[in-house]
Each structure stands twice: as C-alpha cells, then as structure tokens.
Amino acid sequence: MKVLVSGSSGFIGRRLVDFLREKGHGVFRLVRSQGITASDCVVWDPESGQIAPHAFEGIDAIIHLAGKNLADRKWTKSVKR
C-alpha cells in the first residue's frame, strides 16, 4: 500500500512512518519545506494552495497528522477555541 503522511516529522508521525515502512508499505511524506528534495517527499505550500500535480497519483491512503500540538500547553478556553 502507498501512504501519504502529513505531520511525518512530529512525535507520532516519525514513529508511524517507521512502522509503516517496517510493514512493507511505501510511505511518502507531505512537507512544507521547499528545500527538501528527498525522493519520499511531496512538497506542499499551504499558503498558496500549491502542491505537485502528481502528489496523489498511486496513493492508497492519506494520514493527516499535521496541525497544532495538543500536548504543548494547558487546555484553556482560548486554546480550545
């Protein structure tokens, strides 16, 4: 299975990528850094909405882990908003 993972450099993402690869899956990482040229990376620019046209070709599953770190601070009312 070919899997595209956003948030692959995070706490869970790093471990998930390793786990999926150990199980024999093809893993591609969705990244925002323009300077990354690794063959397993798909560059995405969320501000402009640009992503490589081939990004989803042959992908069987997408796992979205990017976003706010839920454990980095207390869950106040403003954080919950």
N, C-alpha and C positions, 0 to 999 in steps of 0.2 A: 504494500500500500504506500502511496506517496502522500505525505502530510506536510502542510504549510503551517508553521507556528509563528505567531506574533508573540512578543514578550519572551523570546527564547534566551535572552541574557539575564533574566530575572531568577529569583530563588527557585521557583517551581519550574520555569522554562528550561533552565540548564539541565536539570535532572530529567525532565520529560524527554528532551531531545536525546540525551544519552540512553535512556530506557528504550525509546522507540528504535534507535539505531541498533541496540543490542538485540532487539527482537527481529531485526532484518528489514525494517521499514526504511524507505527513502525519506529523509527529512530535509525540508527547505526552510530557512529562517527568513521571516519578513522583517527587514531592518529599515531604520530611518537614516542611517549614516551613508552619505553619498560616497565616501571614500572606501567603503568596503567592496572588495572585488572577489571575495571567496565564491567558489562555484556553487555553494549551497545557499547563497543569499539572494533574496529578491528585494531590491531597493524600492521603498515607498516614501513619497513625500506627502504627508497628510495635510499640510497647509495648502498645497496647490491641488491636491487630489490626484497627483500623478503616480502611476505605477506602471511597471513594464507590461506591455501588452501580452506577453507570454506567461505572466505570473501564475495564472490559474490553469494553464494547459497541463493535462495529465494529473492534476491534483485530485485525490480521492477524498481528502478530509482537510478541514481548516480548524485549527485550535487557536482561539484568541485569548491570550493571557496578558496583553499589554494594557496598561492603564494605571490607575492610582494604586499605590501600595496600601493595602488595607490594614497593615500591622505597624505602620510607621508612626502613628500618633493616637491619642485618645479619641474615641468616637463622640465628639461633642455635637451639638445640634447643627452648628455651622459646617462641620466636616461631613455630616450625613447629608446635608443639602448639596 
